[in-house]
């Protein structure tokens, strides 16, 4: 087992990893930028090393500084969390070269699954259902026209190196294809330095449902059932739940088997997520694979009583998995609390938290790194907390979330708490009748003056 793990991340996920390290008797090392000197992960780790100034390109993405921090503290493993370098093949390879265990996927695995066109080709080989469309990257516009005709409109152009909705264009008719092709390539080139595009059939009324998997070094994998991530804004998840209100026992079995098949085909090692689009007829199609821990992993932990960070560490240390699959025994919902103003198009709201009261009680979990007096820097992702409620039924979990949101007090900045509170009363959400298009018609009700 590892003696000391460096966490190459910040915020709530760094705190999350530190907690499991402490429970396992493993020393932890925090790294931080100058903007994060007062963050809780710096305070709670056994050691802390400043790795650079506020911009992430000069700190959390600076591989040489992170490796140097690992070497001077004698860390024998690095946990990358999510975001930043968690799916960076070069960083995984550098860790291996320095004989530091990267608690995540190998460089080869990240390369294979990180490029979406390559991942789709691999999944077709594995026999996992994929959205009809191009076989890999589209070389030119003439081929693009041909593939669109064969696939049938509407189609979706996607950046092969993409993420977060960058380089994506829905095309409903042939006349719009060229403009979409050119603008998507330009956006992808600017965002990722790569303008490779592929095409898929546009799935109408889709739900975004992912399956949590864990694979070990022996090539075995298991699944921990699904999470419904369909409530999104600009392809960024806002809230997640498990089990999905759209799921049936039969569909869960089929999707679980497909996700395990995907993981075992590529001999995946570690915790990962196989993401699917599910249409209104409950046909499911592989979308992508995330080779890291997900932001929304706590809801899975809550319904199957399973520490996914602990399992990541065990698998990285060579411990085999049990091989059994896990199924939800409870219902859990996560709301991402962001420092944003939902009344002003979710505009970022960094600044000092002047007063903070966190909710509690049975079935309420909060993962956060903030406290009263903490200043949220403008340099990073706006998420300040994850509020998770767990109960016997979905209705109880929603009611518990309403109560917890009513108790959640943050002063000094704007947050998305009011959005989530309104969401929990929305009839389509309450009935479970929502898709990835839900936010297109959602409008915030302005607060009433007292």
PyMOL commands that set and color helices and strands:
alter all, ss='L'
color gray80, all
select helices_A, chain A and resi 11-23+34-36+40-44+56-58+63-72+89-97+107-114+116-126+141-151+174-192+249-265+297-304+308-316+342-344+394-407+417-423+427-431+438-440
alter helices_A, ss='H'
color red, helices_A
select strands_A, chain A and resi 4-7+27-33+47-52+77-79+101-102+155-159+169-171+197-201+207-215+221-233+236-242+270-278+284-290+331-338+340-341+347-348+351-352+355-357+364-368+375-376+383-391+409-411
alter strands_A, ss='S'
color yellow, strands_A
deselect
rebuild
show_as cartoon
